[in-house]
Amino acid sequence: MKIIKPSYTIMDEFCGTAVLKKIERIGRLCYKSENAITENSHLDFVRMLISRGHEAMIEHFSFSVLFTVDRGVTHEIVRHRLASFAQESTRYCNYSKGKHGNEITVIETPFWEEDSAEYKAWEMSCLTAEAQYIALTKQMGGLAQEARAILPNSTKADIVMTANLRSWRNFYKLRTAKDAHPQMREVTIPLLEELQNRLPVVFEDIKITDDARKLRRK
């Protein structure tokens, strides 16, 4: 069994300045104020749109993020609408085959220290599920779609979410909040911080609470 940490990858290359200038050009169409565009006017204009709640304009840019998280977190991610998803399928992926290393992969739990009794209990339950999964698929001839019933919630899943900027803002407001699930915050908080640097103005008003620093893995 392989134990890995959660992660994310922004799948699109984009220039934040170019994105904001595009949004300004589109947004000024509503006001017919294209003549007011200057080299740096995009910053204040997009900031004005967001402060006034005129977020329909930022729907004109979308990007994709690949999350590698446990299946419990994916169940929360796919609840966000006006987004598109592609998720690793436990129905068609048979982890007892060579291309998957003949093992399951699980996301490391953040709740207990590695040398604690709780961590060892979690690890043992995953190892037991793996052994039974391998037995069902390799020795008993079961199909992956049947054997997946015993896979733990910690099973690793790759999921791609594609959404426009407005939907991403809603996603981060909900999924970085203090009451969001800790394993969700493990990936959404560093992702939001990266986007606040790559796309200034669009995400700058979404605040990250101080307690979030405790979620950083060593």
C-alpha distance (Angstrom), angle and dihedral (degrees) to the residues before:
residue distance angle dihedral
M1 . . .
K2 3.76 . .
I3 3.82 121.5 .
I4 3.81 116.4 -159.8
K5 3.79 138.1 172.5
P6 3.81 121.7 -111.0
S7 3.79 117.0 -100.6
Y8 3.78 145.3 168.6
T9 3.81 137.3 -147.9
I10 3.80 126.8 -161.2
M11 3.80 101.2 -135.8
D12 3.81 99.2 -161.0
E13 3.78 130.5 71.6
F14 3.78 111.6 -140.6
C15 3.78 141.1 154.9
G16 3.80 111.8 -124.3
T17 3.79 92.8 -149.7
A18 3.80 91.9 52.1
V19 3.81 90.8 49.7
L20 3.80 92.5 51.7
K21 3.81 92.1 47.0
K22 3.80 90.0 51.8
I23 3.80 90.8 51.1
E24 3.80 90.2 48.9
R25 3.80 92.3 51.8
I26 3.80 90.5 50.4
G27 3.79 95.0 42.4
R28 3.78 95.1 49.4
L29 3.78 88.5 57.8
C30 3.82 86.8 73.3
Y31 3.79 91.4 55.6
K32 3.82 95.9 32.3
S33 3.78 87.6 -129.5
E34 3.79 98.5 131.2
N35 3.79 88.9 129.3
A36 3.82 89.0 67.7
I37 3.81 93.3 64.8
T38 3.79 113.2 119.7
E39 3.79 134.2 167.6
N40 3.81 92.6 -85.8
S41 3.81 104.1 21.9
H42 3.81 92.8 102.2
L43 3.81 92.6 77.2
D44 3.79 97.5 58.0
F45 3.79 93.3 36.0
V46 3.80 96.1 54.9
R47 3.80 90.4 41.7
M48 3.82 87.8 53.9
L49 3.82 91.6 50.4
I50 3.79 91.9 53.2
S51 3.81 94.9 44.0
R52 3.81 89.8 53.0
G53 3.80 92.9 46.9
H54 3.81 91.9 -115.1
E55 3.81 90.3 139.4
A56 3.79 96.1 144.9
M57 3.80 86.6 89.5
I58 3.81 93.8 61.8
E59 3.80 90.1 56.7
H60 3.81 86.2 80.9
F61 3.82 92.0 82.8
S62 3.81 126.8 57.6
F63 3.81 134.9 177.0
S64 3.80 137.6 179.3
V65 3.80 131.4 -122.8
L66 3.80 126.2 -164.8
F67 3.81 111.2 -146.5
T68 3.81 121.7 -165.9
V69 3.79 103.2 -162.0
D70 3.78 140.4 129.8
R71 3.77 120.5 -76.2
G72 3.79 92.9 -105.5
V73 3.80 89.6 62.8
T74 3.81 92.4 46.8
H75 3.81 89.1 57.0
E76 3.81 88.2 60.9
I77 3.80 94.9 43.6
V78 3.80 94.6 55.6
R79 3.79 91.4 55.4
H80 3.81 89.3 75.7
R81 3.76 109.1 97.7
L82 3.77 130.5 -153.6
A83 3.78 85.0 49.4
S84 3.80 135.4 100.6
F85 3.79 124.1 -130.4
A86 3.81 140.2 -164.0
Q87 3.80 116.1 -174.8
E88 3.79 135.6 -175.0
S89 3.79 106.3 -103.4
T90 3.80 121.1 -133.1
R91 3.80 86.7 -167.6
Y92 3.81 93.5 65.5
C93 3.83 102.5 23.1
N94 3.79 109.7 84.4
Y95 3.80 105.8 -163.4
S96 3.79 93.3 -166.7
K97 3.80 89.2 70.8
G98 3.78 125.7 93.3
K99 3.78 98.5 -109.2
H100 3.81 87.9 62.8
G101 3.80 92.6 46.0
N102 3.82 93.3 -107.2
E103 3.79 88.9 -85.1
I104 3.77 142.3 82.7
T105 3.78 122.0 -108.9
V106 3.78 120.5 -140.0
I107 3.79 133.4 -170.3
E108 3.78 113.4 -113.9
T109 3.78 112.2 -108.4
P110 3.82 113.9 -119.0
F111 3.78 94.7 -159.2
W112 3.81 102.6 79.8
E113 3.80 137.7 36.1
E114 3.79 114.3 -105.5
D115 3.80 94.5 -115.1
S116 3.81 95.1 47.5
A117 3.80 126.3 108.4
E118 3.80 89.7 -120.2
Y119 3.80 92.9 55.2
K120 3.79 91.8 47.7
A121 3.82 90.4 50.6
W122 3.81 90.0 51.5
E123 3.81 92.0 47.1
M124 3.80 92.7 48.4
S125 3.80 92.4 50.6
C126 3.82 89.8 52.9
L127 3.81 91.7 48.0
T128 3.80 90.3 50.2
A129 3.81 91.4 50.5
E130 3.80 89.8 48.6
A131 3.81 92.5 51.2
Q132 3.79 92.2 50.1
Y133 3.82 91.9 45.2
I134 3.81 91.1 52.9
A135 3.79 90.6 46.7
L136 3.80 92.8 50.5
T137 3.80 95.4 48.1
K138 3.81 101.9 34.5
Q139 3.78 105.7 30.2
M140 3.80 102.9 26.9
G141 3.79 98.3 35.8
G142 3.80 95.3 -121.3
L143 3.79 120.8 161.4
A144 3.78 122.4 -114.9
Q145 3.80 90.2 -116.6
E146 3.80 88.5 58.2
A147 3.80 99.1 41.4
R148 3.79 93.8 48.4
A149 3.81 88.2 78.1
I150 3.81 89.1 82.3
L151 3.79 98.2 44.9
P152 3.83 112.2 117.8
N153 3.79 123.7 -115.2
S154 3.80 86.8 -112.8
T155 3.81 91.6 68.1
K156 3.80 110.5 129.1
A157 3.80 116.6 -109.9
D158 3.79 129.9 -176.7
I159 3.79 112.4 -145.3
V160 3.81 129.9 175.4
M161 3.80 119.2 -153.0
T162 3.80 120.0 -167.3
A163 3.78 117.9 -171.2
N164 3.78 142.0 146.9
L165 3.79 121.4 -102.7
R166 3.79 94.1 -97.6
S167 3.80 91.7 55.1
W168 3.80 91.3 45.2
R169 3.82 89.5 53.7
N170 3.79 89.8 54.7
F171 3.81 90.1 46.3
Y172 3.81 93.7 54.1
K173 3.80 94.4 43.4
L174 3.79 89.1 57.3
R175 3.79 102.0 32.9
T176 3.81 100.5 44.9
A177 3.81 94.3 44.8
K178 3.78 119.0 118.2
D179 3.81 92.1 -108.3
A180 3.82 94.6 49.3
H181 3.80 116.8 111.2
P182 3.84 110.8 -79.2
Q183 3.81 93.1 -128.9
M184 3.79 90.1 52.3
R185 3.80 90.9 50.6
E186 3.81 90.3 51.6
V187 3.80 89.1 73.4
T188 3.81 104.2 22.8
I189 3.80 97.4 55.6
P190 3.84 97.6 54.9
L191 3.81 88.8 40.3
L192 3.81 91.4 53.4
E193 3.80 90.6 48.2
E194 3.80 90.5 52.6
L195 3.79 91.8 49.1
Q196 3.79 91.9 48.0
N197 3.80 86.0 61.2
R198 3.80 97.0 40.3
L199 3.81 96.6 42.4
P200 3.80 108.4 29.5
V201 3.81 118.7 -166.5
V202 3.82 95.5 20.6
F203 3.81 95.9 74.6
E204 3.80 103.3 15.5
D205 3.83 95.5 102.2
I206 3.82 93.7 57.6
K207 3.78 103.5 96.4
I208 3.79 124.6 -147.8
T209 3.79 113.8 -144.4
D210 3.80 120.6 -126.6
D211 3.79 92.9 -117.4
A212 3.82 88.0 65.8
R213 3.80 90.2 77.4
K214 3.80 88.5 70.0
L215 3.79 89.6 63.9
R216 3.79 93.6 65.5
R217 3.77 111.6 113.2
K218 3.78 118.1 -131.8
